[in-house]
Amino acid sequence: MLTSAPDKDNNEQEVEASGVVSTQTSETDPTSSEEVCDGKGKPRRHRRVRLDGELFRGVAEASKRGIHPVIRYPIPGGPLCYSFEYLRKTSRGHLVYSCSGCKRNGRTTSVAVMNGSNLVGDPVLLPHVCLPRKNVQDQVTRMVYKSCQEIAKDKRFAHLKPKELWMNIADKVHCNEAAGEAERDEMLLHFYRKGYESRRQPIARAVRRLRNTHIGMDIVPQEQASSPDSSANIQHTSDESNSPLNSDLVLAMVATQTSKTVSASSEGVCNTKDEPRRHRRVRLDGELFRGVAEASKRGIHPVIRYPIPGGSLCYSFEYLRKTSRGHLVYSCSGCKRNGRTTSVAVINGSNLVGDPVLLPHVCLPRKNVEDQVTRMVYKSCQEIVKDERLACLKPKELWMNIADKVRCNEAAGEAERDEMLFHFYRKGYESRRKPIARAARRLRNTHVGMDNVQQKHASSPDSSANIQHASDEMHIYRSSET
């Protein structure tokens, strides 16, 4: 048995004793195969955590699996935070949490938690090997986890598609009253930043868990335990009914009832073919707000850009449909990218019915000059397709011509023109190369046939006609060389 000198304090005794124990454990080999298999000779060790000290209040949030909460600690005086997830429970009942960011980097940075969400000791001073995360970004992630757990429990969501549920979560973020206006806008930015695809898998997984509920002798859902006439499908339940015969009987009754429900619902689906497609109603009376008609990407219908008064932001609306009475309906371009149709009526070319800012948007407004530059590039690409004189130019030369148009834009002021040039050059030539090269290819690869003879092929340089006779069956050219 090892003893320490009497003049050493308790801390030195603990350090010396722990060092001796670790040395003895590492040098001692198991004496039998049973000790190797069972691992009884080497108890699992945990790092000690501090149980006394100042308490720092955190916020309990939903975790990914929903078993134990996650403690989020916002760092005072900044927009960053640390999040801690459940690690273990000590023999005395204390909860130990570990930093989520450090865990992703392969390190366990643990801290004790008391009274639900109070962290023992300053979490910022822990030996982290990770960088803190943005507070609003973590809030959005936890809100999605909580919503997915609610989806898996609520049977009313079973018939909804994952994209509809994603839009419902977006409404929750948009109507979050606990956050301020600026914080809510930043949360929406993080929610919509990577689109629907970044949130699709956890939402679809929650829907599958809801739909694929296992039915057995121990679990029979309430909606399948009774018939539509309120008569019970299960006439008798007891401990003896676990025999194979009774089990098959109960499951057969449940399957029969389920098949009836499915067949009835399939008839309802088949009968919906005769119903006309429904559109959301738009407001046709009200104050008119003047927008600006700009070029669209395809060049078929114009895009209406509405600059928000008193600021540098705008909303852009693209063509959606035409009503039976001839009214034009446009939808917000930003909301469309996020999977939502926010529609508004357009009268007299570019006048929007009702204030476009008050519409139920699920997107953030775009910078005015940035949208102007994008529309100017679209318009220039459409002009390239129509102008045969530009067929000999390379895409980079055409890009430089568009830059000259932005630089010589007289309608914009000097400060606005400089900002437009900044947005045009920000990502360089590569960001604009594809649409310009596509327009140049459309111009060069124009097909010439019996039904389509361009003007430059129909006449010679001396203005004499190459085609002497043209009909649906025959063309007579001036010479064989032509």
C-alpha positions in Angstrom: 0.0 0.0 0.0 1.3 3.4 -1.0 1.4 6.4 1.3 2.4 10.0 0.8 4.4 12.3 3.0 2.4 13.9 5.8 3.5 17.5 4.9 1.7 17.4 1.5 -1.7 18.8 1.1 -4.8 17.0 -0.1 -4.4 18.1 -3.8 -0.9 16.7 -4.0 -2.1 13.4 -2.5 -4.8 13.1 -5.1 -2.4 13.8 -7.9 0.2 11.3 -6.6 -2.4 8.6 -5.9 -3.9 9.0 -9.4 -0.5 8.8 -11.0 0.4 5.6 -9.1 -2.9 4.0 -10.0 -2.6 4.8 -13.7 1.0 3.4 -13.7 -0.1 0.2 -12.0 -3.1 -0.2 -14.3 -1.0 0.2 -17.4 1.7 -2.2 -16.3 -0.6 -4.9 -14.9 -1.7 -7.5 -17.4 -5.0 -9.6 -17.1 -4.4 -12.9 -15.4 -7.1 -14.9 -17.2 -9.2 -14.9 -20.4 -12.3 -14.0 -18.4 -10.8 -10.7 -17.4 -10.0 -9.9 -21.0 -13.5 -10.8 -22.2 -15.5 -9.2 -19.4 -13.2 -6.2 -18.9 -13.8 -6.3 -15.1 -10.2 -5.7 -14.3 -10.2 -2.2 -16.0 -13.1 0.0 -14.9 -14.0 2.8 -17.4 -12.7 6.1 -16.3 -14.2 9.6 -16.8 -12.6 12.9 -16.5 -13.6 14.8 -13.4 -15.8 17.8 -13.8 -16.1 20.8 -11.5 -19.1 20.7 -9.2 -18.7 23.9 -7.3 -18.4 27.4 -8.6 -20.5 30.2 -10.2 -23.5 29.2 -12.2 -23.9 30.5 -15.7 -27.5 30.3 -17.1 -28.0 28.6 -20.4 -31.0 27.9 -22.6 -32.5 24.4 -22.9 -33.2 23.6 -26.6 -34.4 20.5 -28.5 -31.7 18.0 -29.5 -31.5 16.0 -32.7 -32.9 12.8 -31.2 -35.2 14.5 -28.7 -34.1 12.4 -25.7 -32.0 14.9 -23.7 -32.1 18.6 -24.2 -29.2 20.6 -25.6 -27.9 23.6 -23.5 -27.1 26.7 -25.6 -25.0 29.3 -23.9 -25.0 32.7 -25.6 -21.7 34.5 -25.1 -22.4 37.9 -23.5 -21.7 40.9 -25.7 -21.7 39.2 -29.0 -23.7 37.1 -31.6 -21.9 33.8 -30.9 -22.7 30.9 -28.6 -21.6 27.4 -27.5 -23.9 24.4 -27.4 -23.5 21.5 -25.0 -25.1 18.1 -25.4 -25.8 15.3 -22.9 -22.7 13.1 -22.1 -23.4 11.0 -19.0 -24.7 10.9 -15.4 -22.4 10.5 -12.5 -22.9 8.0 -9.7 -24.2 10.8 -7.5 -26.7 11.9 -10.0 -25.0 15.0 -11.5 -25.5 15.6 -15.2 -22.4 16.0 -17.4 -22.6 17.7 -20.8 -20.0 18.1 -23.5 -19.4 20.8 -26.1 -21.0 19.9 -29.5 -18.3 21.6 -31.6 -15.5 20.0 -29.7 -17.2 16.6 -30.1 -17.2 17.0 -33.9 -13.4 17.7 -33.7 -12.8 14.5 -31.7 -12.4 16.1 -28.2 -14.6 15.8 -25.1 -14.9 19.2 -23.4 -17.2 18.5 -20.4 -19.0 20.7 -17.9 -21.5 19.9 -15.1 -25.1 21.1 -15.4 -27.4 21.8 -12.5 -31.0 22.7 -12.1 -31.9 22.0 -15.7 -29.8 24.5 -17.7 -27.3 26.1 -15.3 -23.6 25.5 -16.2 -21.0 25.2 -13.4 -18.2 27.6 -14.3 -17.7 29.9 -17.2 -18.3 27.9 -20.4 -16.1 30.3 -22.4 -13.0 29.5 -20.3 -13.2 25.7 -21.0 -10.4 24.2 -23.1 -12.3 24.3 -26.3 -10.9 23.0 -29.6 -13.7 24.6 -31.7 -14.9 28.0 -32.7 -18.3 29.3 -31.3 -21.3 29.2 -33.6 -23.6 32.0 -34.6 -26.5 32.2 -32.1 -29.3 32.7 -34.6 -27.9 29.8 -36.7 -28.1 27.4 -33.7 -31.6 28.7 -32.9 -32.8 27.9 -36.4 -31.3 24.4 -36.2 -32.9 23.6 -32.9 -36.2 25.0 -34.1 -36.1 22.6 -37.0 -35.3 19.6 -34.7 -38.2 20.6 -32.4 -40.6 20.8 -35.4 -39.5 17.4 -36.7 -40.2 15.9 -33.3 -43.7 17.5 -33.3 -44.3 16.2 -36.8 -43.5 12.6 -35.8 -46.1 12.8 -33.0 -49.0 14.6 -34.7 -51.1 12.4 -37.0 -52.6 15.4 -38.7 -49.3 15.9 -40.6 -49.3 12.4 -42.1 -50.9 13.4 -45.4 -48.7 16.5 -45.9 -45.7 16.5 -48.2 -42.2 17.3 -46.7 -42.1 20.6 -48.7 -45.4 21.7 -47.1 -44.1 20.9 -43.7 -40.9 22.9 -44.5 -43.1 25.9 -45.3 -44.9 25.5 -42.0 -41.6 25.6 -40.2 -40.7 28.7 -42.2 -43.9 30.3 -40.9 -42.9 29.5 -37.3 -39.5 31.2 -37.8 -41.3 34.2 -39.4 -43.8 34.5 -36.5 -41.2 34.0 -33.7 -42.3 36.7 -31.3 -39.5 36.0 -28.8 -36.9 37.3 -31.2 -36.6 41.0 -32.3 -37.2 42.1 -35.8 -33.5 42.2 -36.7 -32.8 38.8 -35.1 -35.9 37.3 -36.9 -34.6 38.6 -40.2 -31.2 37.0 -39.6 -32.9 33.7 -38.6 -34.9 33.8 -41.8 -31.7 34.4 -43.8 -30.1 31.3 -42.2 -33.2 29.2 -42.7 -33.5 30.0 -46.4 -29.8 30.2 -47.2 -29.4 26.7 -48.5 -33.0 26.2 -49.6 -35.4 23.3 -49.1 -32.9 20.6 -50.0 -30.8 21.3 -46.9 -33.8 20.6 -44.6 -35.5 17.9 -46.6 -34.0 14.8 -45.1 -34.8 15.3 -41.4 -38.4 16.4 -42.3 -38.9 13.5 -44.6 -37.5 11.1 -42.0 -40.0 12.5 -39.4 -42.9 12.0 -41.9 -41.8 8.4 -42.5 -41.7 7.7 -38.8 -45.2 9.0 -38.5 -46.6 7.0 -41.4 -44.7 3.7 -40.7 -46.1 3.1 -37.2 -45.8 -0.6 -36.4 -49.1 -2.4 -35.6 -48.9 -5.4 -33.3 -50.6 -7.0 -30.3 -49.1 -4.5 -27.9 -49.6 -1.4 -30.2 -52.9 -0.8 -32.0 -53.5 2.8 -33.0 -56.8 4.4 -31.9 -58.0 5.1 -35.5 -57.7 1.4 -36.4 -59.1 0.0 -33.2 -62.7 1.0 -34.1 -64.8 1.0 -37.3 -66.4 4.1 -38.9 -69.7 3.1 -37.2 -67.9 3.4 -33.8 -68.0 -0.4 -33.3 -64.9 -1.9 -31.9 -62.7 -4.0 -34.2 -61.1 -5.8 -31.2 -63.8 -7.7 -29.3 -61.6 -9.1 -26.5 -58.1 -8.4 -25.2 -56.3 -10.4 -22.5 -52.8 -11.8 -21.7 -53.8 -15.1 -23.3 -54.5 -13.5 -26.6 -50.8 -13.5 -27.4 -51.1 -16.9 -29.1 -50.3 -17.0 -32.8 -53.9 -17.7 -33.8 -55.4 -14.8 -31.9 -52.5 -12.5 -33.0 -53.2 -13.4 -36.7 -56.9 -12.8 -36.2 -56.4 -9.3 -34.7 -53.9 -8.3 -37.3 -56.2 -9.6 -40.0 -59.0 -7.5 -38.7 -56.8 -4.4 -38.5 -55.5 -5.1 -42.1 -59.1 -5.4 -43.3 -60.1 -2.1 -41.8 -57.0 -0.5 -43.1 -57.6 -1.8 -46.6 -61.2 -0.4 -46.6 -59.8 3.0 -45.5 -57.2 2.9 -48.3 -59.7 1.9 -50.9 -62.1 4.7 -49.9 -59.3 7.2 -50.0 -58.1 6.0 -53.4 -61.7 6.4 -54.8 -61.5 10.0 -53.5 -58.2 10.5 -55.3 -59.6 9.1 -58.5 -62.7 11.3 -58.3 -60.7 14.5 -58.0 -59.8 14.5 -61.7 -63.0 16.3 -62.6 -62.3 19.1 -60.2 -60.6 22.2 -61.8 -57.3 23.3 -60.6 -57.6 26.0 -57.9 -55.6 29.1 -57.7 -55.2 31.4 -54.7 -57.3 34.5 -55.0 -55.5 37.8 -55.5 -56.7 41.3 -54.6 -58.0 43.2 -57.6 -59.0 46.5 -55.9 -56.9 48.8 -53.9 -54.2 51.4 -54.1 -51.8 51.0 -57.0 -48.0 51.0 -56.4 -45.8 51.7 -59.4 -43.1 49.3 -60.3 -40.4 49.2 -63.0 -40.7 46.7 -65.9 -37.4 44.9 -66.5 -36.1 42.1 -68.7 -36.7 38.6 -67.5 -34.3 35.6 -68.0 -36.2 34.1 -70.9 -37.5 37.3 -72.4 -41.1 36.3 -72.8 -42.8 38.3 -70.0 -41.3 41.3 -68.2 -40.3 41.2 -64.5 -41.7 43.9 -62.3 -39.2 45.4 -59.8 -40.6 47.4 -56.9 -38.0 49.5 -55.1 -38.9 49.8 -51.4 -39.3 53.5 -50.6 -36.7 55.0 -48.3 -34.1 52.3 -48.7 -31.8 50.5 -51.1 -33.8 47.2 -51.3 -36.4 45.9 -53.7 -38.8 43.0 -54.4 -39.0 41.5 -57.9 -42.1 39.8 -59.3 -42.3 37.5 -62.3 -45.2 36.4 -64.4 -47.3 33.6 -63.0 -50.6 33.3 -64.9 -53.5 35.1 -66.5 -57.0 35.0 -65.0 -60.1 34.1 -66.9 -61.0 37.8 -66.9 -57.7 38.9 -68.4 -56.0 40.1 -65.2 -52.2 39.4 -64.9 -51.0 37.7 -61.8 -47.3 37.9 -60.8 -45.4 36.1 -58.0 -42.4 37.1 -55.9 -39.2 35.8 -57.3 -37.5 35.3 -54.0 -40.4 33.5 -52.4 -40.6 31.2 -55.5 -36.9 30.2 -55.0 -38.0 29.2 -51.4 -40.9 27.1 -52.5 -43.7 29.6 -51.8 -46.1 31.4 -54.2 -46.7 35.0 -53.0 -48.9 36.5 -55.7 -50.1 40.0 -56.6 -52.2 41.4 -59.4 -50.6 43.7 -62.0 -52.6 46.4 -63.8 -51.6 48.7 -66.7 -48.2 47.2 -67.4 -46.3 47.6 -64.1 -48.7 48.8 -61.4 -49.0 46.5 -58.4 -52.4 46.2 -56.6 -51.7 46.7 -52.9 -48.5 47.4 -51.1 -46.0 44.7 -52.1 -44.1 45.1 -48.8 -47.1 43.9 -46.8 -47.5 40.6 -48.7 -46.7 37.4 -46.7 -43.2 37.1 -48.0 -41.0 34.2 -47.0 -37.9 35.8 -48.5 -35.7 38.8 -47.8 -35.7 41.8 -50.2 -32.8 42.1 -52.6 -30.4 45.0 -53.2 -31.8 47.3 -55.8 -28.6 47.8 -57.7 -27.9 44.1 -57.7 -31.2 43.3 -59.3 -30.7 46.1 -61.8 -27.3 44.6 -62.9 -28.9 41.1 -63.3 -31.7 42.5 -65.4 -29.2 44.5 -67.6 -27.2 41.3 -68.2 -30.4 39.4 -69.2 -31.4 42.2 -71.6 -28.0 42.3 -73.2 -28.0 38.5 -73.7 -31.3 38.8 -75.5 -29.9 41.6 -77.7 -26.9 39.4 -78.5 -29.1 36.7 -79.9 -30.9 39.1 -82.3 -27.8 41.1 -83.5 -25.9 39.2 -86.2 -23.0 41.6 -86.0 -22.0 40.2 -82.6 -21.6 36.6 -83.9 -17.8 37.0 -84.5 -17.1 38.2 -81.0 -15.9 36.0 -78.1 -17.9 35.8 -74.8 -15.3 37.8 -72.9 -15.5 40.7 -75.5 -19.3 40.6 -75.1 -18.9 40.7 -71.3 -16.7 43.8 -71.6 -19.4 45.4 -73.9 -22.0 44.8 -71.1 -19.6 46.4 -68.6 -19.4 49.5 -70.8 -23.2 49.7 -70.8 -23.3 49.6 -67.0 -20.6 52.2 -66.8 -22.4 54.5 -69.3 -25.8 54.2 -67.7 -27.0 57.8 -67.6 -30.3 57.0 -65.8 -28.4 56.1 -62.6 -26.5 58.6 -60.5 -22.7 58.5 -60.0 -22.9 56.7 -56.6 -25.5 54.2 -57.9 -23.5 53.6 -61.0 -20.4 52.9 -59.0 -22.3 50.4 -56.8 -23.7 48.7 -59.9 -20.2 48.3 -61.3 -19.1 46.8 -58.0 -21.8 44.2 -58.2 -21.1 43.5 -61.8 -17.3 42.9 -61.3 -17.6 41.3 -57.8 -17.5 37.7 -58.9 -15.6 38.3 -62.1 -16.1 37.1 -65.7 -16.8 33.5 -64.7 -20.1 34.4 -63.0 -21.5 35.9 -66.2 -19.8 33.6 -68.8 -22.4 30.9 -69.1 -25.4 33.1 -70.1 -23.3 35.2 -72.5 -21.8 32.1 -74.1 -25.2 30.5 -74.4 -26.5 33.6 -76.2 -23.5 33.6 -78.6 -24.1 29.9 -79.4 -27.8 30.5 -80.2 -26.7 33.3 -82.5 -24.1 31.2 -84.4 -26.0 27.9 -84.6 -29.0 29.3 -86.4 -30.3 26.6 -88.7 -30.7 27.4 -92.4 -33.2 25.3 -94.4 -35.9 25.5 -96.9 -38.2 27.2 -94.5 -35.6 29.5 -92.9 -33.2 31.5 -95.1 -31.5 34.4 -93.2 -31.1 37.7 -94.9 -27.3 37.4 -95.1 -27.7 34.2 -97.1 -30.5 35.4 -99.3 -28.4 38.1 -101.1 -24.9 38.6 -102.5 -22.5 41.3 -101.5 -23.6 43.2 -104.6 -27.2 43.2 -103.4 -28.3 40.7 -106.1 -30.6 37.9 -104.9 -29.1 34.5 -104.5 -32.5 32.8 -104.6 -34.1 33.3 -108.0 -37.2 31.3 -107.1 -38.6 30.0 -103.7 -41.5 27.7 -103.1 -42.4 25.0 -100.6 -41.0 22.3 -102.9 -38.0 24.0 -104.6 -35.5 26.8 -104.3 -33.6 28.0 -107.5 -30.2 29.6 -106.7 -28.2 31.8 -108.9 -25.2 29.5 -109.2 -24.0 26.1 -107.9 -21.3 27.9 -105.8 -24.1 29.7 -103.9 
